[in-house]
């Protein structure tokens, strides 16, 4: 199975978005997480399905929300691919959307299941 590797900034962005939507309307954060989970599933199945956005990073939009998943793929030792999920995930944030530096990596999720 393809592994998702999140940078710390991406973990923080996801948490902030979840909290924002929960504060806006109870349960809306859970809807956001389900849509995000669906997008991660598409990413695993069709890694090259999203267009290249900037310097080798692809952007997969999250349906129904103004967020995108910025990622790049790297070959792992076992010949499976790892997906490096970058921070600054808000799709309409303007310039500087992608953080090229991989100096900080966050959690590695074999499967994304945020409850």
MITI-120491 format. One line per 3 residues: number of its first residue (from 1); for each residue x, y, z of N, C-alpha, C, O. Coordinates in pm, whole numbers, plus 50000, padded with zeros to 5 digits. Layout:
NUM> X:Y:Z:X:Y:Z:X:Y:Z:X:Y:Z; ...
This chain:
1> 50084:49882:50000:50000:50000:50000:50088:50124:50000:50193:50126:50064; 50045:50224:49930:50118:50350:49926:50103:50423:50058:49996:50424:50118; 50211:50482:50100:50214:50547:50231:50208:50698:50216:50274:50755:50129
4> 50130:50762:50300:50126:50908:50305:50218:50956:50415:50212:50907:50527; 50304:51050:50383:50395:51110:50481:50361:51258:50487:50374:51331:50388; 50319:51302:50604:50275:51440:50620:50385:51524:50684:50447:51483:50782
7> 50408:51640:50627:50495:51736:50693:50420:51792:50814:50297:51793:50816; 50494:51837:50913:50430:51891:51034:50334:52005:51000:50228:52016:51061; 50372:52088:50905:50284:52200:50868:50153:52151:50808:50050:52215:50826
10> 50155:52038:50738:50031:51983:50682:49942:51929:50793:49821:51950:50790; 50000:51861:50891:49923:51815:51007:49853:51931:51074:49735:51924:51108; 49928:52040:51093:49872:52159:51159:49762:52222:51075:49659:52263:51129
13> 49781:52229:50944:49679:52286:50856:49549:52204:50860:49440:52261:50864; 49562:52073:50861:49444:51986:50865:49370:52006:50997:49247:52015:50998; 49444:52013:51105:49380:52032:51236:49309:52167:51243:49198:52176:51294
16> 49374:52272:51192:49312:52405:51193:49183:52407:51111:49082:52465:51152; 49188:52343:50994:49069:52340:50909:48956:52264:50977:48841:52308:50974; 48987:52151:51039:48886:52074:51111:48823:52159:51221:48701:52164:51233
19> 48905:52224:51300:48855:52307:51410:48771:52424:51359:48670:52459:51419; 48814:52485:51248:48739:52596:51189:48599:52550:51150:48501:52616:51184; 48589:52438:51080:48459:52390:51033:48372:52340:51148:48250:52355:51143
22> 48431:52283:51250:48354:52241:51368:48299:52363:51442:48186:52360:51491; 48378:52470:51451:48332:52592:51517:48220:52658:51436:48128:52717:51492; 48230:52647:51305:48129:52705:51216:47996:52632:51230:47891:52695:51241
25> 48002:52498:51230:47881:52417:51242:47920:52279:51295:48008:52214:51240; 47854:52237:51400:47883:52106:51459:47867:51998:51352:47766:51992:51283; 47969:51912:51340:47967:51804:51242:48028:51839:51108:48062:51750:51030
28> 48043:51969:51080:48099:52010:50951:48247:51971:50940:48295:51940:50831; 48318:51972:51052:48458:51928:51053:48469:51782:51014:48562:51743:50943; 48375:51701:51061:48374:51559:51024:48347:51541:50875:48406:51454:50811
31> 48259:51623:50820:48232:51618:50675:48361:51653:50599:48396:51588:50501; 48430:51757:50645:48557:51795:50584:48655:51677:50586:48720:51649:50485; 48666:51609:50700:48760:51498:50713:48722:51382:50621:48810:51315:50567
34> 48592:51357:50603:48550:51251:50511:48588:51286:50367:48635:51200:50291; 48569:51412:50330:48607:51455:50195:48758:51447:50177:48807:51410:50070; 48832:51483:50281:48978:51474:50276:49021:51328:50263:49112:51297:50186
37> 48957:51239:50337:48987:51097:50330:48962:51043:50189:49040:50964:50137; 48853:51087:50128:48821:51047:49990:48930:51095:49894:48973:51021:49805; 48975:51218:49914:49081:51273:49829:49211:51194:49846:49280:51167:49748
40> 49244:51155:49970:49364:51075:49992:49351:50938:49924:49450:50886:49872; 49232:50882:49925:49210:50756:49855:49233:50770:49705:49295:50683:49643; 49183:50880:49647:49206:50905:49503:49354:50922:49475:49405:50875:49374
43> 49423:50990:49565:49566:51013:49549:49641:50881:49543:49732:50863:49461; 49604:50787:49630:49671:50656:49632:49645:50578:49503:49735:50510:49452; 49524:50586:49450:49487:50509:49332:49541:50573:49204:49590:50503:49115
46> 49531:50705:49194:49573:50779:49075:49675:50886:49113:49641:51005:49112; 49797:50848:49147:49894:50946:49197:49929:51056:49097:49968:51166:49138; 49915:51029:48969:49946:51131:48870:49820:51195:48814:49825:51263:48711
49> 49708:51175:48881:49581:51229:48835:49565:51378:48857:49487:51443:48787; 49637:51433:48952:49628:51576:48979:49735:51649:48897:49844:51596:48876; 49703:51769:48850:49801:51841:48769:49920:51891:48851:49909:51917:48971
52> 50034:51904:48782:50151:51964:48847:50119:52111:48870:50073:52181:48780; 50143:52156:48991:50108:52292:49030:50231:52383:49036:50228:52496:48987; 50340:52331:49098:50458:52416:49118:50579:52329:49152:50574:52251:49247
55> 50685:52342:49075:50813:52275:49103:50798:52127:49139:50855:52082:49238; 50725:52054:49060:50710:51911:49083:50603:51872:49182:50574:51753:49198; 50542:51968:49249:50431:51939:49340:50301:51936:49261:50278:52017:49172
58> 50218:51841:49296:50084:51832:49237:49983:51886:49338:50008:51889:49458; 49869:51928:49286:49762:51976:49375:49634:51900:49343:49584:51905:49230; 49582:51832:49443:49455:51762:49431:49354:51839:49515:49372:51852:49637
61> 49250:51889:49452:49150:51968:49524:49059:51878:49606:49028:51766:49566; 49017:51929:49722:48926:51858:49810:48784:51902:49773:48750:52019:49785; 48704:51807:49729:48569:51838:49681:48487:51905:49790:48481:51857:49903
64> 48421:52016:49753:48330:52083:49843:48395:52179:49943:48326:52242:50023; 48527:52190:49939:48599:52276:50032:48711:52349:49958:48765:52297:49861; 48745:52470:50004:48850:52547:49935:48991:52504:49976:49074:52588:50011
67> 49017:52376:49972:49147:52321:50011:49200:52230:49902:49124:52168:49827; 49331:52225:49894:49397:52134:49802:49505:52058:49876:49561:52107:49975; 49535:51941:49829:49643:51860:49884:49762:51880:49791:49757:51842:49674
70> 49866:51938:49843:49988:51958:49766:50082:51843:49800:50112:51819:49917; 50128:51772:49698:50208:51654:49726:50308:51627:49615:50297:51679:49504; 50405:51547:49648:50500:51494:49552:50517:51346:49584:50490:51303:49696
73> 50560:51270:49488:50580:51127:49512:50729:51097:49513:50808:51161:49442; 50766:51000:49592:50904:50953:49599:50901:50802:49603:50813:50742:49665; 50996:50740:49536:51002:50594:49537:51053:50548:49673:51153:50599:49723
76> 50984:50455:49732:51025:50398:49861:51111:50275:49834:51118:50226:49721; 51177:50227:49936:51267:50114:49922:51198:49991:49864:51257:49920:49784; 51075:49966:49903:51004:49846:49858:50938:49864:49721:50855:49782:49682
79> 50974:49968:49651:50923:50002:49518:50780:50057:49522:50722:50087:49418; 50724:50070:49641:50596:50139:49652:50625:50288:49657:50739:50329:49680; 50525:50368:49635:50546:50512:49639:50507:50567:49775:50415:50518:49840
82> 50578:50669:49815:50539:50749:49931:50489:50881:49879:50540:50934:49780; 50389:50935:49945:50337:51066:49908:50374:51163:50018:50339:51142:50135; 50443:51267:49983:50484:51368:50080:50383:51482:50072:50376:51553:49972
85> 50306:51497:50178:50200:51597:50182:50258:51723:50244:50305:51722:50358; 50253:51831:50169:50312:51956:50215:50211:52037:50293:50091:52011:50288; 50260:52134:50365:50174:52226:50440:50116:52333:50348:50128:52325:50226
88> 50055:52430:50409:49991:52540:50337:49890:52483:50238:49900:52506:50117; 49794:52411:50291:49702:52335:50207:49583:52416:50155:49509:52367:50069; 49563:52536:50204:49448:52614:50158:49468:52651:50012:49567:52717:49978
91> 49378:52611:49927:49394:52624:49783:49391:52770:49736:49445:52801:49630; 49331:52857:49812:49318:52996:49769:49406:53090:49852:49370:53206:49873; 49518:53042:49898:49602:53122:49986:49690:53222:49913:49747:53311:49978
94> 49704:53212:49784:49789:53304:49711:49929:53249:49694:49948:53127:49691; 50025:53337:49682:50164:53297:49656:50221:53220:49774:50175:53232:49888; 50321:53141:49746:50389:53066:49851:50308:52950:49904:50314:52919:50023
97> 50232:52887:49819:50145:52779:49864:50222:52655:49906:50180:52583:49996; 50334:52630:49842:50405:52505:49866:50535:52533:49937:50612:52621:49898; 50560:52457:50041:50685:52465:50116:50777:52358:50060:50755:52239:50082
100> 50881:52400:49988:50972:52305:49925:51060:52232:50026:51106:52121:49999; 51083:52291:50142:51174:52232:50239:51114:52110:50306:51002:52115:50356; 51188:52001:50306:51143:51879:50371:51223:51856:50498:51247:51742:50537
103> 51264:51965:50564:51347:51950:50683:51267:51897:50801:51323:51836:50891; 51136:51920:50801:51053:51870:50909:50949:51777:50850:50871:51817:50764; 50949:51655:50896:50843:51565:50853:50755:51534:50971:50800:51528:51085
106> 50631:51514:50942:50534:51486:51047:50505:51338:51054:50593:51254:51033; 50384:51308:51082:50341:51171:51104:50336:51095:50973:50300:51151:50870; 50371:50969:50976:50353:50882:50860:50226:50802:50883:50212:50734:50984
109> 50134:50812:50789:50005:50744:50801:49996:50633:50696:49983:50663:50578; 50004:50505:50736:49984:50398:50639:49845:50407:50576:49827:50381:50457; 49748:50443:50657:49612:50472:50608:49565:50594:50684:49590:50606:50803
112> 49497:50683:50616:49447:50805:50680:49308:50777:50733:49216:50754:50655; 49293:50779:50862:49162:50763:50926:49155:50860:51042:49195:50826:51153; 49107:50978:51018:49096:51080:51123:48955:51077:51177:48859:51104:51104
115> 48941:51046:51304:48807:51043:51366:48795:51153:51466:48690:51168:51529
